[in-house]
Amino acid sequence: MPALPVTDTPAPASKVPEPQVLHVVTEDDNVRIEELRVRGLTQRITVHPKIPGMPAYDIVPPQGGKLPQDDKSAGQRVWLKLDF
């Protein structure tokens, strides 16, 4: 059985580019805010207060494709009950 020739050509790249994912962290003396953006759209905002006993919570980002007046949940606070 003949051996297969070895080539240095890379595997063909996918025609669909990977989405740009950006983690933005803003912090001061009282709070740390983590924001996850995918393709430039905010997917998740998590607030970590530095006050002892104050739990972390999420802020619901606006949904893409909805008008601000139609997106009633945008900007609402969601408490994180379970943390793994």
HELIX and SHEET records of a PDB file:
HELIX    1   1 PRO A   68  ASP A   70  5                                   3    
SHEET    1   A 5 VAL A  21  GLU A  27  0                                        
SHEET    2   A 5 VAL A  31  VAL A  38 -1                                        
SHEET    3   A 5 LEU A  41  PRO A  49 -1                                        
SHEET    4   A 5 TYR A  57  ILE A  59 -1                                        
SHEET    5   A 5 ARG A  77  TRP A  79 -1                                        
END                                                                             
